[in-house]
């Protein structure tokens, strides 16, 4: 081993690898200290163990991006423990080190799932180069996990577009707020584009190169939301067959977007406040905390002040979140934004679906602008998508005939009523499912049915 590059007074700093954690397992105290210092100087969070049994206990309580493991250990051999790790679905990289090895041992190590195989004595750069590859794979795994979540949530995509005075003020505020490290609270009705505002804040921040991790707090059951955010250790609850990192860890170095934060259970609000204050999270079932560097952006369609007064939201968490607040106005308050937003959806969705865009003629545009859009941009997007699939904006044979003999489009109110009732019939009267398909709340759906005098069995 060569530590000439590590003088006694070498400063320990955050370093380029500050977002990663490594577990060093070796029965030689000198080697453990050497690796701790070499990696710590580059910002890595290092834990050490002198046996496989001690390492297993650490791994059960914390997340590690890589393990440096000696083959010859007292008690359980390193190669044996590696096989157990892979059988237990541990996905992190393991670098095996040994002073005694032959070709057969190296082949066995690679077959057991080792990422690398290094002979003692080794140089610092050998370990660093190997870890560099491990960390790159860990980074890609995080990004792929986030990407899968984003692809699953594409149906909820909305647009943050507009030239109205309200939107110009919002854009200006986003530009000023984005570079700051502080927590941001985004307020607005369902469907106005709160997630796109959060993405804009992330993309214009110093964290833009790292992950943006969105999670809808209302879409995760209260029993699982804590594990989703903070992770869990193996056996923490029924079904926890393996340890898993939470979204705070996946967002490390980046931005975590907590949509519908008003839906968080009170007990979890306390833990979230602590995570925000201390930048540390404790996985479910663990006795150890994991340091994280995450900017949190929260969003809600509720009046959180009223929720605080009603005792449904913690006052201290509310004050922690509302340091900077962005409010996105509903679409009905900025009708001048409806036509350009409809055209953007028209072009984007046509490309995605593989169909030609529609011609939004002045008559259709006027009716789009004249509608209140209670579901905001999400409802408008769904309307444009239906029109693209149909190949035209909905018309009716019994509607008023124009001078050219062609049927004029129905009013949006008529289109809306007929479509909602058709979806209700398709869902066999299940209002919750119909509301999800329509992109509106169940309360909105029930109010409209009441206005029309429709009774849904």
JOMO-V525771 format. One record per residue. RES is the residue in one letter. PSI is psi in whole degrees, -180 to 180 (999 if undefined). BURIAL is b if it has 16 or more other ideal C-beta (glycine too) atoms within 10 Angstrom, else e. Layout:
# JOMO-V525771
res->RES psi->PSI burial->BURIAL
res->RES psi->PSI burial->BURIAL
This chain:
# JOMO-V525771
res->X psi->142 burial->e
res->X psi->110 burial->e
res->X psi->32 burial->e
res->X psi->-26 burial->e
res->X psi->3 burial->e
res->X psi->77 burial->e
res->X psi->164 burial->e
res->X psi->-30 burial->e
res->X psi->18 burial->e
res->X psi->125 burial->e
res->X psi->144 burial->e
res->X psi->125 burial->e
res->X psi->179 burial->e
res->X psi->-44 burial->e
res->X psi->172 burial->e
res->X psi->-15 burial->e
res->X psi->32 burial->b
res->X psi->-16 burial->b
res->X psi->4 burial->b
res->X psi->152 burial->b
res->X psi->139 burial->b
res->X psi->140 burial->b
res->X psi->121 burial->b
res->X psi->123 burial->b
res->X psi->108 burial->b
res->X psi->144 burial->b
res->X psi->-4 burial->e
res->X psi->115 burial->e
res->X psi->-39 burial->e
res->X psi->-41 burial->e
res->X psi->-38 burial->b
res->X psi->-44 burial->b
res->X psi->-42 burial->e
res->X psi->-49 burial->b
res->X psi->-36 burial->b
res->X psi->-43 burial->b
res->X psi->-44 burial->e
res->X psi->-43 burial->b
res->X psi->-38 burial->b
res->X psi->-33 burial->b
res->X psi->-20 burial->b
res->X psi->11 burial->b
res->X psi->-3 burial->e
res->X psi->138 burial->b
res->X psi->117 burial->b
res->X psi->132 burial->b
res->X psi->149 burial->b
res->X psi->155 burial->b
res->X psi->151 burial->b
res->X psi->5 burial->b
res->X psi->163 burial->b
res->X psi->-36 burial->b
res->X psi->-44 burial->e
res->X psi->-37 burial->e
res->X psi->-39 burial->b
res->X psi->-38 burial->b
res->X psi->-41 burial->e
res->X psi->-42 burial->b
res->X psi->-29 burial->b
res->X psi->-21 burial->b
res->X psi->-10 burial->b
res->X psi->162 burial->b
res->X psi->134 burial->b
res->X psi->133 burial->b
res->X psi->-24 burial->b
res->X psi->157 burial->b
res->X psi->131 burial->b
res->X psi->115 burial->b
res->X psi->125 burial->b
res->X psi->141 burial->b
res->X psi->-44 burial->b
res->X psi->99 burial->b
res->X psi->151 burial->b
res->X psi->143 burial->e
res->X psi->-127 burial->e
res->X psi->129 burial->e
res->X psi->153 burial->e
res->X psi->-40 burial->b
res->X psi->-38 burial->b
res->X psi->-43 burial->e
res->X psi->-35 burial->b
res->X psi->-44 burial->b
res->X psi->-39 burial->e
res->X psi->-39 burial->e
res->X psi->-46 burial->b
res->X psi->-37 burial->e
res->X psi->-30 burial->e
res->X psi->10 burial->e
res->X psi->24 burial->e
res->X psi->125 burial->b
res->X psi->-10 burial->e
res->X psi->162 burial->b
res->X psi->146 burial->b
res->X psi->123 burial->b
res->X psi->119 burial->b
res->X psi->137 burial->b
res->X psi->147 burial->b
res->X psi->153 burial->b
res->X psi->-16 burial->e
res->X psi->115 burial->e
res->X psi->153 burial->b
res->X psi->-178 burial->e
res->X psi->-38 burial->e
res->X psi->-41 burial->e
res->X psi->-43 burial->e
res->X psi->-42 burial->e
res->X psi->-42 burial->e
res->X psi->-39 burial->b
res->X psi->-46 burial->b
res->X psi->-38 burial->e
res->X psi->-31 burial->e
res->X psi->-10 burial->b
res->X psi->19 burial->b
res->X psi->142 burial->b
res->X psi->-28 burial->b
res->X psi->164 burial->b
res->X psi->113 burial->b
res->X psi->133 burial->b
res->X psi->140 burial->e
res->X psi->149 burial->b
res->X psi->147 burial->e
res->X psi->164 burial->e
res->X psi->156 burial->e
res->X psi->-43 burial->b
res->X psi->-26 burial->e
res->X psi->-47 burial->b
res->X psi->-43 burial->b
res->X psi->-42 burial->e
res->X psi->-40 burial->e
res->X psi->-44 burial->b
res->X psi->-34 burial->b
res->X psi->-44 burial->e
res->X psi->-39 burial->e
res->X psi->-45 burial->b
res->X psi->-34 burial->b
res->X psi->-42 burial->e
res->X psi->-39 burial->b
res->X psi->-41 burial->b
res->X psi->-44 burial->b
res->X psi->-37 burial->e
res->X psi->-42 burial->e
res->X psi->-48 burial->b
res->X psi->-37 burial->b
res->X psi->-38 burial->e
res->X psi->-46 burial->e
res->X psi->-41 burial->b
res->X psi->-41 burial->e
res->X psi->-39 burial->e
res->X psi->-40 burial->e
res->X psi->-41 burial->e
res->X psi->-38 burial->e
res->X psi->-25 burial->e
res->X psi->10 burial->e
res->X psi->-28 burial->e
res->X psi->-19 burial->e
res->X psi->10 burial->b
res->X psi->137 burial->b
res->X psi->176 burial->b
res->X psi->139 burial->b
res->X psi->82 burial->b
res->X psi->146 burial->b
res->X psi->153 burial->b
res->X psi->8 burial->e
res->X psi->161 burial->b
res->X psi->-40 burial->e
res->X psi->-41 burial->e
res->X psi->-35 burial->b
res->X psi->-39 burial->e
res->X psi->-38 burial->e
res->X psi->-45 burial->b
res->X psi->-42 burial->e
res->X psi->-41 burial->e
res->X psi->-40 burial->b
res->X psi->-43 burial->b
res->X psi->-36 burial->e
res->X psi->-35 burial->e
res->X psi->-34 burial->b
res->X psi->-45 burial->b
res->X psi->-14 burial->e
res->X psi->155 burial->e
res->X psi->0 burial->e
res->X psi->161 burial->e
res->X psi->145 burial->b
res->X psi->140 burial->b
res->X psi->124 burial->b
res->X psi->126 burial->b
res->X psi->148 burial->b
res->X psi->159 burial->b
res->X psi->164 burial->b
res->X psi->131 burial->b
res->X psi->3 burial->b
res->X psi->-18 burial->b
res->X psi->35 burial->b
res->X psi->-37 burial->b
res->X psi->-36 burial->b
res->X psi->-35 burial->b
res->X psi->-40 burial->b
res->X psi->-41 burial->b
res->X psi->-37 burial->b
res->X psi->-42 burial->b
res->X psi->-42 burial->b
res->X psi->-45 burial->b
res->X psi->-24 burial->e
res->X psi->12 burial->e
res->X psi->174 burial->b
res->X psi->-9 burial->e
res->X psi->8 burial->b
res->X psi->-29 burial->e
res->X psi->-12 burial->e
res->X psi->-175 burial->b
res->X psi->144 burial->b
res->X psi->116 burial->b
res->X psi->107 burial->b
res->X psi->144 burial->b
res->X psi->132 burial->b
res->X psi->109 burial->b
res->X psi->-25 burial->b
res->X psi->-18 burial->e
res->X psi->-7 burial->e
res->X psi->134 burial->b
res->X psi->148 burial->e
res->X psi->-29 burial->e
res->X psi->-24 burial->e
res->X psi->-12 burial->e
res->X psi->-36 burial->b
res->X psi->-44 burial->b
res->X psi->-37 burial->b
res->X psi->-41 burial->b
res->X psi->-47 burial->b
res->X psi->-10 burial->b
res->X psi->179 burial->b
res->X psi->162 burial->b
res->X psi->162 burial->b
res->X psi->132 burial->b
res->X psi->8 burial->e
res->X psi->-29 burial->b
res->X psi->170 burial->e
res->X psi->127 burial->e
res->X psi->-9 burial->e
res->X psi->77 burial->e
res->X psi->-11 burial->e
res->X psi->159 burial->e
res->X psi->147 burial->b
res->X psi->137 burial->b
res->X psi->150 burial->b
res->X psi->180 burial->b
res->X psi->-26 burial->b
res->X psi->-41 burial->b
res->X psi->-40 burial->b
res->X psi->-28 burial->b
res->X psi->5 burial->b
res->X psi->126 burial->b
res->X psi->-9 burial->b
res->X psi->-141 burial->b
res->X psi->134 burial->b
res->X psi->122 burial->b
res->X psi->114 burial->b
res->X psi->95 burial->b
res->X psi->149 burial->b
res->X psi->51 burial->b
res->X psi->-20 burial->b
res->X psi->-11 burial->b
res->X psi->-5 burial->b
res->X psi->136 burial->b
res->X psi->149 burial->e
res->X psi->-42 burial->e
res->X psi->-37 burial->e
res->X psi->-27 burial->e
res->X psi->-38 burial->b
res->X psi->-45 burial->e
res->X psi->-35 burial->b
res->X psi->-42 burial->b
res->X psi->-43 burial->b
res->X psi->-41 burial->e
res->X psi->-39 burial->b
res->X psi->-40 burial->e
res->X psi->-40 burial->e
res->X psi->-11 burial->e
res->X psi->43 burial->e
res->X psi->144 burial->e
res->X psi->151 burial->b
res->X psi->113 burial->b
res->X psi->150 burial->b
res->X psi->129 burial->b
res->X psi->-3 burial->b
res->X psi->156 burial->b
res->X psi->0 burial->e
res->X psi->150 burial->e
res->X psi->151 burial->b
res->X psi->123 burial->b
res->X psi->140 burial->e
res->X psi->153 burial->b
res->X psi->92 burial->b
res->X psi->135 burial->b
res->X psi->129 burial->b
res->X psi->128 burial->b
res->X psi->125 burial->b
res->X psi->155 burial->b
res->X psi->153 burial->b
res->X psi->149 burial->b
res->X psi->9 burial->b
res->X psi->163 burial->e
res->X psi->98 burial->e
res->X psi->-29 burial->b
res->X psi->-43 burial->e
res->X psi->-36 burial->e
res->X psi->-37 burial->b
res->X psi->-46 burial->b
res->X psi->-33 burial->e
res->X psi->-4 burial->e
res->X psi->14 burial->e
res->X psi->-7 burial->b
res->X psi->136 burial->b
res->X psi->133 burial->b
res->X psi->-41 burial->e
res->X psi->-37 burial->e
res->X psi->-40 burial->b
res->X psi->-47 burial->b
res->X psi->-33 burial->e
res->X psi->-32 burial->b
res->X psi->-33 burial->b
res->X psi->24 burial->e
res->X psi->-46 burial->e
res->X psi->127 burial->b
res->X psi->131 burial->e
res->X psi->133 burial->b
res->X psi->124 burial->e
res->X psi->118 burial->b
res->X psi->150 burial->b
res->X psi->161 burial->b
res->X psi->-33 burial->b
res->X psi->-21 burial->e
res->X psi->-3 burial->e
res->X psi->64 burial->b
res->X psi->-26 burial->e
res->X psi->-14 burial->e
res->X psi->-10 burial->b
res->X psi->-48 burial->b
res->X psi->-49 burial->b
res->X psi->-34 burial->e
res->X psi->-41 burial->b
res->X psi->-40 burial->b
res->X psi->-37 burial->b
res->X psi->-46 burial->b
res->X psi->-40 burial->b
res->X psi->-47 burial->b
res->X psi->-46 burial->e
res->X psi->-48 burial->b
res->X psi->-35 burial->b
res->X psi->-43 burial->b
res->X psi->-44 burial->e
res->X psi->-42 burial->e
res->X psi->-25 burial->e
res->X psi->32 burial->e
res->X psi->157 burial->e
res->X psi->144 burial->e
res->X psi->157 burial->b
res->X psi->158 burial->b
res->X psi->110 burial->e
res->X psi->92 burial->b
res->X psi->163 burial->e
res->X psi->-36 burial->e
res->X psi->-44 burial->e
res->X psi->-43 burial->b
res->X psi->-40 burial->e
res->X psi->-40 burial->e
res->X psi->-33 burial->b
res->X psi->-45 burial->b
res->X psi->-30 burial->b
res->X psi->-3 burial->e
res->X psi->148 burial->b
res->X psi->-20 burial->e
res->X psi->68 burial->b
res->X psi->-24 burial->b
res->X psi->6 burial->b
res->X psi->-147 burial->b
res->X psi->-32 burial->b
res->X psi->-41 burial->b
res->X psi->-42 burial->b
res->X psi->-42 burial->b
res->X psi->-46 burial->b
res->X psi->-37 burial->b
res->X psi->-45 burial->b
res->X psi->-39 burial->b
res->X psi->-42 burial->b
res->X psi->-42 burial->e
res->X psi->-40 burial->b
res->X psi->-41 burial->b
res->X psi->-39 burial->e
res->X psi->-27 burial->e
res->X psi->-1 burial->e
res->X psi->164 burial->e
res->X psi->138 burial->b
res->X psi->133 burial->b
res->X psi->167 burial->e
res->X psi->139 burial->e
res->X psi->-25 burial->e
res->X psi->0 burial->e
res->X psi->168 burial->e
res->X psi->135 burial->e
res->X psi->136 burial->e
res->X psi->176 burial->e
res->X psi->-23 burial->e
res->X psi->6 burial->e
res->X psi->-3 burial->e
res->X psi->145 burial->e
res->X psi->132 burial->e
res->X psi->152 burial->b
res->X psi->146 burial->b
res->X psi->159 burial->b
res->X psi->155 burial->e
res->X psi->-33 burial->b
res->X psi->-41 burial->e
res->X psi->-43 burial->e
res->X psi->-45 burial->b
res->X psi->-48 burial->b
res->X psi->-46 burial->b
res->X psi->-40 burial->e
res->X psi->-43 burial->e
res->X psi->-44 burial->b
res->X psi->-34 burial->b
res->X psi->-41 burial->e
res->X psi->-39 burial->b
res->X psi->-41 burial->b
res->X psi->-41 burial->e
res->X psi->-37 burial->e
res->X psi->9 burial->b
res->X psi->40 burial->e
res->X psi->2 burial->e
res->X psi->102 burial->e
res->X psi->-36 burial->e
res->X psi->-47 burial->e
res->X psi->-41 burial->e
res->X psi->-41 burial->b
res->X psi->-39 burial->b
res->X psi->-44 burial->b
res->X psi->-34 burial->e
res->X psi->-16 burial->b
res->X psi->27 burial->b
res->X psi->170 burial->b
res->X psi->158 burial->b
res->X psi->-37 burial->e
res->X psi->-42 burial->e
res->X psi->-42 burial->b
res->X psi->-44 burial->b
res->X psi->-37 burial->e
res->X psi->-42 burial->e
res->X psi->-42 burial->b
res->X psi->-38 burial->b
res->X psi->-39 burial->e
res->X psi->-35 burial->e
res->X psi->-5 burial->e
res->X psi->29 burial->e
res->X psi->129 burial->e
res->X psi->121 burial->e
res->X psi->119 burial->e
res->X psi->999 burial->e
